[in-house]
Amino acid sequence: VHGFITASGEKMSKSRGTGVSPDVYLDLGLNPEWLRYYIAAKLNAKVEDIDFNPDDFIARVNSDLIGKYVNIASRAATFITRHFDGKLSSGGAKTDSLSRRTGSTLIAWGFAEQIADAYEAREFGKVLREVMRIADRINERFDEAKPWEVAKDPARRDELQDICTDALNAFRALTYYLAPVLPHVAERVAAMLGLPVPLSWDDIPNIASSIRPYEHLMARMDPKQIDA
């Protein structure tokens, strides 16, 4: 529920050629979920106008969706497929601290109620800001764990598996949060992680046991596409 969609601050006009045509957008091969994400990121419970700005559009898609969300899966999945044949940690008791081994997953799970409430209140922009904030934290924890260094030590195989499993299960939770906005990407993640479909909110506090070989979930946006 919103007001008008403007383009770079101007009202859309066929005669002046200002605006965004969904038909042309799709004919040029642009991903519809890029636009779904961008518009949802600007929606709130008020009836306000939304502005489509090309530069902002590119920055949000490439920075948020690719640089934060998809980045988690592409980094962690590589280690799991290369070193563990796609098998994730079982989640059983180990000598290491459970909170350290599952920290990112627990962080992600902790926002389920808050995000559900925001969806119910039509605060879609708030949902996406919260999800990207969680994604930032997951990426930070992954960097702090330095799995690329852990992978060099055969004696730390369990630790490497735990680090990547934690990141992927946190990514799994974020996928449930984003599914209403990015249904196609969510389907691809479900196939990769073996999640039951259709996705159910009640399944968020679960863990995946394995992954299929990683395939790119979403491409970066080329500014030339928007110029066209």
N, C-alpha and C positions, 0 to 999 in steps of 0.2 A: 504494500500500500504506500503510494508515494505521489508526488506531484509530477511536474513535467521533467523530461530528460533533456537537458541542454547539451550543446556540443561546444566545448572550449568557451563557455560562458554565454553563447548565443542560442536563441531559440532555433529549433530545427525548422528548415524551410526548403521545400522542394525547388522553388523558383530560384533561390540563392545558392542552392547546392550545399547547404550546411546541414550536418546531421550524420547519423549512422544508419545505414540501411542493413537490416539483418540479412536480406537476400544477398547483397553484394559481399557482406562479411563472410557468409558461408561459401559463396561461389569462389572466393579467393583462398579457400582452404584454411581459414582461421578457426581455431578450436572454440566451439561454443562454450565450453566450460571456463575458458579465460574470461569471457564476457559475463557469464553467470557469477563468477567469483567477484569480479570488479563491481558489478551492480549491487550484489549482496553486501559487499564491504561498506557500501554507502547508505544502506537502508537502516532506518530505525523506526520506532513506534509512532513518530510524527509524520504528518503528510507534508513532506518537504520536497523541493526540486532536487534532482540529481544531476551533476555535471559530468559529462564524459570528456576527459582530457587525455589525448593520445599519449603524451609523455608519462603522465601519471599511470595510465593503463599499463604501459610496457613495464614501468618500474615495479608496480605492485605484483604483476604476474611473475616476472623474473626474480624479484627479490623474495616475495612471500612463498608462492607456490613451488617454485623451483629451488631457490636458494635456502629455504628453511624447511618446508614440509617434505618434498620429494628427496631432498638432500639426505635426510635421515636414512631412508630406505636404501638409496644407492650406495651409501658409504658402508652401512652395517651388513647389508646382504652380500656384498662382495667377499667379505671375510668368511661368512657362514658357508657360502657355496664353495669357496676355494679350500677351506681348511676342514670343514665338517660335513661335507656332502649334503648340505641343506638342513642338517639337524640342529634344532635349537636346544638350549639347556632344558632339562626336565622340570626344573623348579623345586627339586627335592632339597632336603636339608644338606648343607655343606658347612665346612668350617668357617668360611667367610661370612661376614655380616649379611643377613638377608636384605637389610635396607640399602646396603651398598650395591648388592647384586641386582636389585630390582628398583633402585631409586627413581629412575626416569619413568618407569611404568607406574609406580605408586603416585608420582606427581601428576601424571596424565589422568589416572583414574579419579584423583581427588577433585577434578573440576566437572565431573559428569552432571551433577545436580545443578550447578551454577549455569552451565551451558544449556541444559534442558530448559531451565527457567527463562533464559534469554531468548531462546527460540520461541517459547510460548508467548513471550511478550513482544514478539516481532522485532527484537533488537538484534537483527542479523549482523550488523556491523560490529556490535559488541562481541558476538560469538566468534567472528573471524579474528578480531584483535586478540581475544583470549587464546584462541588456538595457536596463533603465530607466536604469542608470548611463551606458550608452553613449548612450542617447537624450538624456539631460541634456547630455552633451558636444556632441552634434550641434546641439542647440538653442542652446547657448552660442556655438558657432562661427558659427552663422547670425546670431545677434544681433551678434556682433563684426564680421561682414562688412557689416552694415547695408545689405542689398539695396534697401530702400526709398529710401535716399539714392542708391545707385548707379543706380537706375532713372531718376533725374531727369536724368542726364547721357548723352546719345546716344552720346558717344565711349566710354562704358564698357559698351556692350552685351555684348561678349564676357565681360567680368568678371561681369556680372549672370547670364549664362547659366551660367557655370562655377560660381558660388556655389550656384545652385539645383540644378544637375545633381549637384553633389557631395552636397548634402543628400538629394536623392531617391535616389541610388544607395546612400547609407548607410542610408536608410529601407528600401530594397529588401532589403539584407542583414538588417536587423532583422526583416523580415517572414518570412524563411526561419527565423530563430531562434524566432519566435513561432508558426509554422504548426502545430506539434503541439498547441498549446494553443488557438489561434484559427483553426481551419481555414476557417471561412466568411469571416472578414476577409481571410485570406491569398488566398482565391480572388478576392475583389474587387480586391485589390491586383494580383494576377496579371493580371487583365483590364485594369486601368488602365495597367500598365507593359508589357503584351504579353509576359509571362513564360510559358515552356512549362510546362504542367501535365500530370501532377502535379508539384509542386515537388520538386526533387532537391537534396540537400545539396551535391552536387558542383558545382552551378551558382552557388553563392554568390559566388565571385570573378569575376563577370561584371558588365557594366554595361548599363543600359537605353539605348535610342536615342531613344525618344519616349514620350509619355504621352497618354492620352485625357483629355478634359475631366474635371476632378476632381469626384467626387461624394462626399458625406459617407460615410465608411467606418463610423462608429459614433457614435451619439448619446450625449450626456451623460445620466447617470442622474438622474431627478427623485426627490428624497426622498419625494414623495407616492406613488410607485410602491411603495416599500418599506413605507411606512405601511400601504398596502392589503394 
